[in-house]
Amino acid sequence: MNFESLLECQERGAKARILGSPITENPYDCPAGRGLDEDTRAQLQDAWTYGWTIEDAMRQNDTGIYAFLRAETALAAGNNTHS
């Protein structure tokens, strides 16, 4: 298992979260794991879950880029009312 493969798997997990898939839809959760050996499947399972979890955390109301964008929007709206 190389580093690039793990990063790609994390990205797939994040994209799944963006598209609204629940964390339970991890494609590496199944025992067969697409015919992978157990160690590789477990690494990919963890990478996908990590990507999904990070994207989910970024989407929480008080964290991540979304909170920053909301604050910037509020500040911009406040500045427009005082002009």
N, C-alpha and C positions, 0 to 999 in steps of 0.2 A: 504494500500500500504506500503510494507516494503522497507527498504533501499536496500537490495539485489536485489529486483525486478527492482528498478530504475537503479542500476548499470548494470544489465544484459541488460536492454533496451538501455542504453548508449552504451554498447559494440556492440549491434546489429546495432545501428546507425553508429558507427565507421566502422564496418565491411562492411556495405552497401556502405559507401564512398570508402573504399578500393577496393571494387568490381566494382566501377564506377556508382553506382546508384545515380541519382540526388536527391537533398533534397526533391523534390516534391513527391518522392515515400515513404514518411513516412506512414507506415501502420496504424498509429493511427490518420491520418488526416480525415478519413471518419467519418461522423456523427455517424454511427452505432458503430464504434470502437470495433468491435469484441464482441459486446454484453456487454461492460463494462459500468459502470455508468459514468456519465459525468466528475466527478472530477478525477477518476482513469484514464480515457482515456486522459484527459488533462495533467496529470502528466507524463504518458507514452509518449505522443506526445512530450512534452518538453524534456524529457530525451533522446529520440531517436534523436531529432533535435540537442541537445547539443553534443551528441556523434559524430554525423555526422559533425557538425561544428568544433569541436576540431580536428578531423582527417583531415578535409579540411585545417584548419589553419596550421597543421603540414606539410602539403604537399606544402605549398606556397614556392616559390623559396628562400626567404630571412629569413625564420623562421624555427624553429623546428629542429628536429634531422637531417632532410635532408640537411639543410644548414651546420650543424656541420660536417656531413659526407663529403660534398663537400669540405669544408675547410681542413679537414684532408687529403683527397685525393690530393688536390692541394699542400699541404705542403709536403706530402710524395713524390710526383712527383718532386717537386723542390729540395728536398734533394738528390734524385737519380741522377739528372743532374750535381750536384756539386761533385760527388764522384770520 
